Amino acid sequence: MKKTLMTAVALAFALLTAQATEKTFQSPDGHMSVTVSDEGGHPAYQVTLDGTTFVERSPLGVKMNFGDLSQGLTLKDCQVTTVKDEYTLKNIKRSHIVYEATEAVCQFEQQGRPALDVIFRLTGRDIAYRYKIYGQKKDHFSAVVESEASSFVLPQGTTTFLCPQVKPMGGFARTYPSYETSYTWDDQPGKNGWGQGYTFPCLFKVPAGWIIISETGTDGNYVGCCLENDGDTKYRIGFPQKEEMDGWGTPTASVSLPALTPWRTMTLGTTLAPIVETTVANDLVEPKYKASRDYTYGKGTWSWIIRMDGSCNYDEQKEYIDFSAALGYRSVLVDAHWDSTIGHDRVAELSRYAQLKGVGLFLWYNSNGSWNDAPQGPRHKMDRSSVRRKEMQWMQQNGILGIKVDFFGGDKQPMMQLYEDILTDANEFGLQCIFHGCTLPRGWERMYPNYVASEAVLASENLSFGQGACDAEAKNGCTHTFIRNTVASMDFGGSALNKRYSTDNNSGTYRRTSDVYALATAVLFQSSVQHFALAPNNLTDAPTWAIDFMKQVPTTWDDVLFLDGYPGKFAIIARRAGDKWYVAGINAEQQPLKRIITLPMFAKNTQLTVYSDDAQLNGSVKQVRLNKRQQLTVTIPQNGGLVVVAQ
């Protein structure tokens, strides 16, 4: 009997294998190809670029509370069409995007009923997919996504550039995870970080080039995901940890049926150019509401990064308003504790004073309700709608530009809903939103018109907290350019010109990087609102050429080009604002970086202004004429920088 049963199982498996269906489709330019199959009843896909495999056969599917939709499936068909779109966004790396992709809707059935569609989008550099999940009967309108089989099997020989996800409810005031851990560089696969997987985005160097994996389109209808190693070079979508938010909420996603999940995105290429230049996170989403006003962007200052908590008083904030006005900046960020050290009435007074100076205020808020112990105020102003809207109405009445909300910690669905609720309410009152101590934004620049940027990175505050962060500043800067900042706006808060992180510029941690490095990162790090780590004393103690550059450097960009670089070692990219190009480079390697860079954005014989460092990190400015080959020979010392602009 046992032998007969085993034979029957073997025959059934052989039948499934024999009847396996396979569909292949290509990007509009023909460079990228995806093959989808149902071999053994398991949905899977494979990705090639110019005939070379970048993603090997990888599982697809979801596990629901009503059944497993990752096995026992049959591929019925793939309906292939071309999708075109054109849109303009002022607050991302490229302002005008013309999008064309192949869309393939691959329909899978289970036991003769529609189970799910896998919807693919392919361009010449990007591939993304998401699921449309069906109910099992006519009146089946709700369900729970318990996990995903969604995986990425990378070729042997792959190395990793990953940021470990931390355990929740640890760290400062139990605010973890805050997505602010250090990367590993050129590491071996087969690991799982510190046991909890890796924070998006995740960069891999495969034998034929590079691939970055992330997600987009996540809102209050799903959870924020991470990437977990599933053995060797196989990585799988991971859900939040149950301990997040002090145990409140489930790590699963409650959905209405039919349900559309967020997009899983991959950008790949033989060089890092497609990764630096991609706009896939915003290409795949749509605005969720109209902007209540014409949101503008620009530069600002904040006292906290240099002077810390003690600077959050009326007189010093007024000093920073005057400082921003002297620089021609748009805003001042008033950081934590202002509710107790200044108070609402005097902040309203500060706002009126700032407006007379042509400056507006951003105000810091604590996000937390019950999910951590962060003591900084204002507290309990953002976690409930009625209180939040009353506070936002007060801000609108007093001309506040926007808010910086901190200490979220978690990716469960209730937290994703909180982000969306804050953004939606803020838009009604004409307020822009910056998030800190927060998750990675996932297409939010386009989804939410008043969204500006998120931290979700080991940002500038750590330069004040410890010398180790200062020592590693250039290495991290050469990392963020190719990983975190490629998929979304990054609120780093850097570009300091103080020698030390303190009010007197004579104590505290030492800045290891040069003044030209500070200028370069103002270009390299993309965010449409930049609160730079400048201090009032810089008007007299910093080089005039550095202050003049920081006065005029843009924060919104029309185009971007990768020129050269390697994560953690060096980075050289170019950005365009209007008709003016800025080339910026930094170097973390011990040896000076010597390169001949081609600058196709400048005409032959163009007179260029070059900001550069000598071996001792003394910066200077000189005029150089571009040769007929449109090439420039440059040297960047360790911790130094380079900026090139047309005169």
GIGIGI-V484809 format. One record per residue. N is the residue number from 1. RES is the residue in one letter. PSI is psi in radians with two decimals (* if undefined). Layout:
BEGIN
N_RES_PSI / N_RES_PSI
END
This chain:
BEGIN
1_M_-0.81 / 2_K_-0.73 / 3_K_-0.71 / 4_T_-0.73 / 5_L_-0.77 / 6_M_-0.67 / 7_T_-0.71 / 8_A_-0.73 / 9_V_-0.76 / 10_A_-0.71 / 11_L_-0.72 / 12_A_-0.73 / 13_F_-0.74 / 14_A_-0.66 / 15_L_-0.77 / 16_L_-0.76 / 17_T_-0.73 / 18_A_-0.56 / 19_Q_0.17 / 20_A_2.39 / 21_T_2.50 / 22_E_2.31 / 23_K_2.41 / 24_T_2.41 / 25_F_2.81 / 26_Q_2.80 / 27_S_2.84 / 28_P_-0.58 / 29_D_-0.04 / 30_G_-0.03 / 31_H_-0.63 / 32_M_2.46 / 33_S_2.43 / 34_V_2.34 / 35_T_2.21 / 36_V_2.44 / 37_S_2.94 / 38_D_0.51 / 39_E_2.26 / 40_G_0.26 / 41_G_0.09 / 42_H_2.04 / 43_P_2.46 / 44_A_2.87 / 45_Y_2.84 / 46_Q_2.52 / 47_V_2.29 / 48_T_2.64 / 49_L_2.06 / 50_D_0.71 / 51_G_-0.08 / 52_T_2.32 / 53_T_2.15 / 54_F_-0.59 / 55_V_2.07 / 56_E_3.04 / 57_R_2.08 / 58_S_2.45 / 59_P_2.66 / 60_L_2.93 / 61_G_2.95 / 62_V_2.70 / 63_K_2.13 / 64_M_2.91 / 65_N_-0.18 / 66_F_-0.06 / 67_G_2.94 / 68_D_1.92 / 69_L_0.62 / 70_S_0.06 / 71_Q_2.82 / 72_G_0.48 / 73_L_2.66 / 74_T_2.23 / 75_L_2.03 / 76_K_-0.76 / 77_D_2.82 / 78_C_1.96 / 79_Q_2.02 / 80_V_2.22 / 81_T_3.03 / 82_T_2.30 / 83_V_2.31 / 84_K_2.54 / 85_D_2.73 / 86_E_2.22 / 87_Y_2.86 / 88_T_2.28 / 89_L_2.26 / 90_K_-0.22 / 91_N_0.40 / 92_I_-3.04 / 93_K_-0.42 / 94_R_2.18 / 95_S_-0.52 / 96_H_2.11 / 97_I_2.23 / 98_V_2.03 / 99_Y_2.28 / 100_E_2.27 / 101_A_2.69 / 102_T_2.26 / 103_E_2.26 / 104_A_2.09 / 105_V_1.81 / 106_C_2.06 / 107_Q_2.17 / 108_F_2.41 / 109_E_2.71 / 110_Q_2.11 / 111_Q_0.71 / 112_G_0.03 / 113_R_2.58 / 114_P_2.22 / 115_A_-0.95 / 116_L_2.70 / 117_D_2.44 / 118_V_2.04 / 119_I_2.02 / 120_F_2.57 / 121_R_2.31 / 122_L_2.26 / 123_T_-2.94 / 124_G_-0.28 / 125_R_-0.34 / 126_D_2.52 / 127_I_2.41 / 128_A_2.67 / 129_Y_2.70 / 130_R_2.98 / 131_Y_2.54 / 132_K_2.02 / 133_I_2.28 / 134_Y_2.67 / 135_G_2.90 / 136_Q_-0.14 / 137_K_3.04 / 138_K_-0.72 / 139_D_0.46 / 140_H_1.71 / 141_F_-0.03 / 142_S_2.64 / 143_A_3.08 / 144_V_2.22 / 145_V_1.97 / 146_E_-0.56 / 147_S_2.99 / 148_E_2.51 / 149_A_-0.12 / 150_S_2.08 / 151_S_2.92 / 152_F_1.80 / 153_V_1.98 / 154_L_2.74 / 155_P_2.70 / 156_Q_2.52 / 157_G_0.01 / 158_T_2.46 / 159_T_2.85 / 160_T_2.61 / 161_F_1.61 / 162_L_2.65 / 163_C_1.97 / 164_P_2.42 / 165_Q_2.38 / 166_V_2.81 / 167_K_2.53 / 168_P_2.87 / 169_M_0.53 / 170_G_-2.95 / 171_G_-2.83 / 172_F_2.12 / 173_A_0.56 / 174_R_0.74 / 175_T_0.00 / 176_Y_2.68 / 177_P_2.47 / 178_S_0.10 / 179_Y_0.70 / 180_E_0.84 / 181_T_2.84 / 182_S_2.58 / 183_Y_2.80 / 184_T_2.61 / 185_W_2.30 / 186_D_0.71 / 187_D_2.88 / 188_Q_2.55 / 189_P_3.13 / 190_G_0.06 / 191_K_2.92 / 192_N_0.76 / 193_G_-2.22 / 194_W_0.37 / 195_G_-0.17 / 196_Q_0.18 / 197_G_-2.74 / 198_Y_2.53 / 199_T_2.39 / 200_F_2.64 / 201_P_2.81 / 202_C_2.12 / 203_L_2.40 / 204_F_2.43 / 205_K_1.92 / 206_V_2.86 / 207_P_-0.57 / 208_A_-0.05 / 209_G_-2.30 / 210_W_2.65 / 211_I_2.33 / 212_I_2.34 / 213_I_2.34 / 214_S_-2.83 / 215_E_2.79 / 216_T_2.82 / 217_G_0.18 / 218_T_2.26 / 219_D_-2.75 / 220_G_-0.02 / 221_N_0.07 / 222_Y_-3.12 / 223_V_2.75 / 224_G_2.38 / 225_C_2.97 / 226_C_-3.01 / 227_L_2.21 / 228_E_2.47 / 229_N_2.34 / 230_D_0.47 / 231_G_2.18 / 232_D_-2.13 / 233_T_0.31 / 234_K_2.21 / 235_Y_2.50 / 236_R_2.59 / 237_I_2.24 / 238_G_2.61 / 239_F_2.96 / 240_P_2.85 / 241_Q_2.49 / 242_K_-0.39 / 243_E_-0.17 / 244_E_2.66 / 245_M_0.60 / 246_D_0.55 / 247_G_-0.09 / 248_W_2.31 / 249_G_2.81 / 250_T_2.77 / 251_P_0.04 / 252_T_3.02 / 253_A_2.17 / 254_S_2.19 / 255_V_2.69 / 256_S_2.47 / 257_L_2.48 / 258_P_2.56 / 259_A_2.45 / 260_L_2.19 / 261_T_2.91 / 262_P_2.85 / 263_W_2.39 / 264_R_2.14 / 265_T_2.56 / 266_M_2.30 / 267_T_2.30 / 268_L_2.70 / 269_G_2.91 / 270_T_-0.34 / 271_T_-3.13 / 272_L_-0.06 / 273_A_-0.87 / 274_P_-0.58 / 275_I_-0.77 / 276_V_-0.62 / 277_E_-0.13 / 278_T_2.59 / 279_T_0.41 / 280_V_-0.58 / 281_A_-0.56 / 282_N_-0.34 / 283_D_-0.51 / 284_L_0.01 / 285_V_2.97 / 286_E_2.70 / 287_P_2.41 / 288_K_-0.29 / 289_Y_2.92 / 290_K_2.57 / 291_A_2.35 / 292_S_-0.31 / 293_R_3.05 / 294_D_1.74 / 295_Y_2.36 / 296_T_2.92 / 297_Y_2.99 / 298_G_-2.91 / 299_K_2.76 / 300_G_3.10 / 301_T_2.86 / 302_W_2.43 / 303_S_-0.50 / 304_W_-0.69 / 305_I_-0.55 / 306_I_-0.73 / 307_R_-0.14 / 308_M_-2.83 / 309_D_-0.64 / 310_G_-0.31 / 311_S_-0.10 / 312_C_1.21 / 313_N_2.89 / 314_Y_-0.84 / 315_D_-0.75 / 316_E_-0.58 / 317_Q_-0.61 / 318_K_-0.68 / 319_E_-0.72 / 320_Y_-0.52 / 321_I_-0.79 / 322_D_-0.67 / 323_F_-0.83 / 324_S_-0.71 / 325_A_-0.70 / 326_A_-0.56 / 327_L_-0.18 / 328_G_0.41 / 329_Y_2.85 / 330_R_-0.52 / 331_S_2.93 / 332_V_2.35 / 333_L_2.02 / 334_V_2.00 / 335_D_-2.87 / 336_A_2.68 / 337_H_0.04 / 338_W_-0.49 / 339_D_-0.57 / 340_S_-0.53 / 341_T_-0.38 / 342_I_-0.86 / 343_G_2.70 / 344_H_-0.72 / 345_D_-0.76 / 346_R_-0.45 / 347_V_-0.68 / 348_A_-0.68 / 349_E_-0.75 / 350_L_-0.73 / 351_S_-0.72 / 352_R_-0.73 / 353_Y_-0.78 / 354_A_-0.76 / 355_Q_-0.60 / 356_L_-0.47 / 357_K_0.03 / 358_G_0.41 / 359_V_2.55 / 360_G_2.92 / 361_L_2.47 / 362_F_2.41 / 363_L_2.38 / 364_W_2.47 / 365_Y_2.61 / 366_N_2.33 / 367_S_-0.35 / 368_N_2.43 / 369_G_-1.56 / 370_S_0.23 / 371_W_-0.01 / 372_N_-3.12 / 373_D_0.28 / 374_A_2.12 / 375_P_-0.24 / 376_Q_2.46 / 377_G_2.87 / 378_P_2.34 / 379_R_2.74 / 380_H_0.59 / 381_K_-0.24 / 382_M_-0.14 / 383_D_-0.14 / 384_R_2.39 / 385_S_-0.82 / 386_S_-0.76 / 387_V_-0.75 / 388_R_-0.81 / 389_R_-0.63 / 390_K_-0.75 / 391_E_-0.71 / 392_M_-0.58 / 393_Q_-0.73 / 394_W_-0.73 / 395_M_-0.78 / 396_Q_-0.75 / 397_Q_-0.41 / 398_N_0.27 / 399_G_0.42 / 400_I_2.40 / 401_L_-0.71 / 402_G_-3.08 / 403_I_2.65 / 404_K_1.96 / 405_V_2.32 / 406_D_2.89 / 407_F_1.04 / 408_F_-1.24 / 409_G_1.40 / 410_G_2.71 / 411_D_0.23 / 412_K_2.85 / 413_Q_-0.71 / 414_P_-0.56 / 415_M_-0.68 / 416_M_-0.64 / 417_Q_-0.63 / 418_L_-0.79 / 419_Y_-0.86 / 420_E_-0.70 / 421_D_-0.73 / 422_I_-0.82 / 423_L_-0.78 / 424_T_-0.81 / 425_D_-0.74 / 426_A_-0.66 / 427_N_-0.67 / 428_E_-0.49 / 429_F_0.25 / 430_G_0.57 / 431_L_2.40 / 432_Q_2.70 / 433_C_2.27 / 434_I_2.41 / 435_F_2.47 / 436_H_2.85 / 437_G_0.85 / 438_C_3.03 / 439_T_2.98 / 440_L_2.31 / 441_P_2.56 / 442_R_1.40 / 443_G_0.29 / 444_W_-0.42 / 445_E_-0.64 / 446_R_-0.61 / 447_M_-0.67 / 448_Y_1.79 / 449_P_-0.38 / 450_N_0.04 / 451_Y_2.44 / 452_V_-1.12 / 453_A_2.91 / 454_S_2.76 / 455_E_-1.47 / 456_A_0.77 / 457_V_2.79 / 458_L_1.57 / 459_A_-2.95 / 460_S_-0.45 / 461_E_-0.55 / 462_N_-0.37 / 463_L_-0.49 / 464_S_-0.53 / 465_F_-0.56 / 466_G_2.58 / 467_Q_-0.51 / 468_G_-0.69 / 469_A_-0.64 / 470_C_-0.72 / 471_D_-0.55 / 472_A_0.18 / 473_E_-0.80 / 474_A_-0.69 / 475_K_-0.76 / 476_N_-0.68 / 477_G_-0.66 / 478_C_-0.13 / 479_T_-0.87 / 480_H_-0.56 / 481_T_-0.54 / 482_F_-0.06 / 483_I_-1.48 / 484_R_-0.82 / 485_N_-0.08 / 486_T_-0.41 / 487_V_-0.24 / 488_A_2.78 / 489_S_2.45 / 490_M_2.04 / 491_D_1.54 / 492_F_-0.69 / 493_G_0.69 / 494_G_-2.50 / 495_S_0.88 / 496_A_2.53 / 497_L_-0.08 / 498_N_2.60 / 499_K_-0.52 / 500_R_2.69 / 501_Y_1.42 / 502_S_2.84 / 503_T_-0.74 / 504_D_-0.06 / 505_N_0.44 / 506_N_0.03 / 507_S_3.11 / 508_G_-3.00 / 509_T_2.64 / 510_Y_2.35 / 511_R_2.14 / 512_R_-0.35 / 513_T_2.84 / 514_S_2.98 / 515_D_-0.63 / 516_V_-0.61 / 517_Y_-0.77 / 518_A_-0.73 / 519_L_-0.75 / 520_A_-0.73 / 521_T_-0.37 / 522_A_-0.42 / 523_V_-0.75 / 524_L_-0.75 / 525_F_2.03 / 526_Q_2.11 / 527_S_2.38 / 528_S_-0.38 / 529_V_2.12 / 530_Q_2.01 / 531_H_1.72 / 532_F_2.71 / 533_A_0.76 / 534_L_2.79 / 535_A_2.67 / 536_P_-0.58 / 537_N_-0.32 / 538_N_-0.34 / 539_L_-0.42 / 540_T_-0.44 / 541_D_-0.12 / 542_A_2.70 / 543_P_2.44 / 544_T_-0.69 / 545_W_-0.54 / 546_A_-0.79 / 547_I_-0.73 / 548_D_-0.71 / 549_F_-0.78 / 550_M_-0.38 / 551_K_-0.62 / 552_Q_-0.12 / 553_V_2.34 / 554_P_2.86 / 555_T_-0.13 / 556_T_2.51 / 557_W_2.66 / 558_D_-0.34 / 559_D_2.86 / 560_V_2.52 / 561_L_2.31 / 562_F_2.31 / 563_L_-0.81 / 564_D_2.82 / 565_G_2.98 / 566_Y_2.29 / 567_P_2.21 / 568_G_-0.12 / 569_K_-1.05 / 570_F_2.79 / 571_A_2.32 / 572_I_2.00 / 573_I_2.95 / 574_A_2.49 / 575_R_2.59 / 576_R_2.32 / 577_A_1.99 / 578_G_-2.17 / 579_D_0.25 / 580_K_2.20 / 581_W_2.49 / 582_Y_2.15 / 583_V_2.25 / 584_A_2.44 / 585_G_2.61 / 586_I_2.78 / 587_N_2.27 / 588_A_-0.16 / 589_E_2.63 / 590_Q_-0.65 / 591_Q_2.52 / 592_P_2.45 / 593_L_2.10 / 594_K_2.12 / 595_R_2.61 / 596_I_1.93 / 597_I_2.41 / 598_T_2.31 / 599_L_1.37 / 600_P_-0.26 / 601_M_-0.24 / 602_F_2.44 / 603_A_2.73 / 604_K_2.48 / 605_N_0.24 / 606_T_2.40 / 607_Q_2.11 / 608_L_2.54 / 609_T_2.14 / 610_V_2.10 / 611_Y_2.17 / 612_S_2.95 / 613_D_2.60 / 614_D_-3.05 / 615_A_-0.41 / 616_Q_0.20 / 617_L_0.49 / 618_N_2.09 / 619_G_2.70 / 620_S_2.92 / 621_V_2.34 / 622_K_2.85 / 623_Q_2.29 / 624_V_2.45 / 625_R_2.24 / 626_L_2.35 / 627_N_3.10 / 628_K_-0.39 / 629_R_0.05 / 630_Q_0.71 / 631_Q_2.62 / 632_L_2.29 / 633_T_2.19 / 634_V_2.68 / 635_T_2.22 / 636_I_2.03 / 637_P_2.91 / 638_Q_2.34 / 639_N_0.19 / 640_G_-3.13 / 641_G_3.06 / 642_L_2.36 / 643_V_2.34 / 644_V_2.23 / 645_V_2.72 / 646_A_2.48 / 647_Q_*
END
